[in-house]
Amino acid sequence: DDLAPNEVYVATGSAPEFALWGGLMTTRALHLKAAGAVLDGYSRDTTEVLELGLPVFSLAGYAQDQGPRGKVVDYRVPVELRGIRVRPGDIVFGDQDGVLIIPREAEKEAISLALEKADTESRVRKAIKNGMSTVEAFKTFGVM
């Protein structure tokens, strides 16, 4: 209920006996205009969540709800997600390849370097389409 617009819900501390997220949480997050959810645990109601369209990243689907098996003990505090520290205010970006956490203080540098890399990869892609070998592309651009 505390999610702000464009915010990503990040949760850890689950147990393998239940899912941290499902269709009802997705419906509420959409109502609050949240940007998505990243869970170091399971999610459920996968078809419903996909149909609702909110990006939700979890370890896998699992049918058992949280119910009496788990509870929220704190929020808006730093957490560790698979060895990565996530603090309130950090940038959370996810796509079909995974989730990236950018510390707030590294935002400008990280985004600048990402755009630079994307531009280089676009030039490599164009060179390969025009017949350049991958070996030559790597030698020329340093990216493959």
C-alpha positions in Angstrom: 0.0 0.0 0.0 3.0 2.3 0.4 4.2 2.1 -3.2 4.6 5.5 -4.9 4.1 6.1 -8.7 7.0 4.7 -10.8 8.5 2.9 -7.8 9.6 -0.7 -7.9 8.7 -3.1 -5.1 11.8 -5.1 -4.0 11.4 -7.9 -1.6 13.7 -10.5 0.0 13.6 -12.8 2.9 11.2 -15.4 1.5 11.1 -19.1 2.3 10.7 -21.8 -0.3 7.2 -22.7 1.1 5.4 -19.6 -0.3 5.2 -17.0 -3.0 5.9 -13.3 -2.2 3.7 -11.8 -4.9 0.7 -12.7 -7.0 -2.3 -11.3 -8.9 -3.8 -9.3 -6.0 -0.5 -7.6 -5.3 -0.1 -6.8 -9.0 -3.6 -5.3 -9.2 -2.9 -3.1 -6.2 0.6 -2.0 -7.5 -1.0 -1.1 -10.9 -3.6 1.0 -9.0 -0.8 2.8 -7.2 1.0 3.3 -10.6 4.1 1.3 -9.5 6.7 0.4 -12.1 7.1 -3.3 -11.2 8.3 -5.8 -8.7 11.6 -7.6 -8.1 11.4 -10.6 -5.7 14.2 -12.7 -4.3 11.6 -15.5 -4.0 8.6 -16.9 -5.8 5.6 -15.3 -7.4 2.2 -16.9 -8.2 -0.8 -16.3 -10.4 1.5 -16.1 -13.3 -1.1 -16.0 -16.1 -3.0 -13.2 -14.3 0.2 -11.2 -13.6 1.3 -11.5 -17.3 -2.2 -10.5 -18.4 -2.1 -7.4 -16.1 1.2 -6.3 -17.7 3.2 -5.1 -14.7 6.8 -6.3 -14.9 7.4 -8.8 -12.2 10.7 -10.6 -11.7 10.9 -13.6 -9.4 12.9 -16.8 -9.1 10.0 -18.9 -10.5 6.3 -19.5 -10.1 4.9 -21.3 -7.1 1.3 -21.8 -6.2 1.3 -21.5 -2.4 0.4 -18.1 -1.2 2.1 -16.3 1.7 -0.9 -16.5 4.0 0.2 -17.3 7.6 3.6 -18.6 6.4 5.4 -15.2 6.1 5.0 -11.6 7.0 6.5 -8.2 6.1 8.8 -7.2 8.9 10.2 -3.9 7.5 10.1 -1.8 4.4 12.0 1.1 2.8 15.3 -0.2 4.2 18.4 -1.5 2.4 18.2 -5.1 1.4 20.5 -7.6 -0.3 19.3 -9.2 -3.5 21.5 -12.2 -4.6 24.6 -10.5 -3.2 23.7 -7.0 -4.5 22.8 -4.2 -2.0 19.6 -2.3 -3.0 18.8 0.9 -1.2 15.7 3.0 -1.3 16.3 5.5 -4.2 18.5 3.2 -6.3 17.5 2.7 -9.9 16.0 -0.7 -10.6 15.9 -1.7 -14.3 14.6 -5.0 -15.6 13.9 -6.7 -19.0 13.6 -10.2 -20.3 17.4 -10.7 -19.7 17.3 -9.9 -16.0 17.4 -7.1 -13.4 20.0 -4.4 -13.0 20.5 -2.3 -9.9 22.2 1.1 -10.3 23.2 2.9 -7.1 21.7 6.4 -7.1 25.2 8.0 -6.9 26.4 6.1 -10.0 23.3 7.0 -12.1 24.9 9.5 -14.5 28.0 7.5 -15.1 26.1 4.2 -15.5 23.6 5.5 -18.0 26.3 7.4 -20.0 28.4 4.2 -20.3 25.3 2.1 -21.2 24.4 4.5 -24.0 28.0 4.5 -25.2 28.0 0.7 -25.3 24.7 0.5 -27.1 26.0 3.0 -29.7 29.1 0.8 -30.2 27.1 -2.3 -30.5 24.9 -0.7 -33.1 27.9 0.1 -35.2 29.2 -3.5 -34.8 25.8 -4.8 -35.8 25.8 -2.6 -38.9 29.4 -3.7 -39.8 28.5 -7.4 -39.4 25.4 -6.9 -41.6 27.6 -5.4 -44.2 29.9 -8.4 -44.2 32.5 -7.8 -41.6 33.6 -11.0 -39.8 33.1 -11.2 -36.0 36.9 -11.5 -35.6 37.4 -8.3 -37.5 34.5 -6.5 -35.7 36.1 -7.4 -32.3 39.5 -6.2 -33.5 38.0 -2.9 -34.8 35.4 -2.1 -32.1 36.6 -4.1 -29.1 33.0 -5.4 -28.6 31.4 -8.7 -29.6 
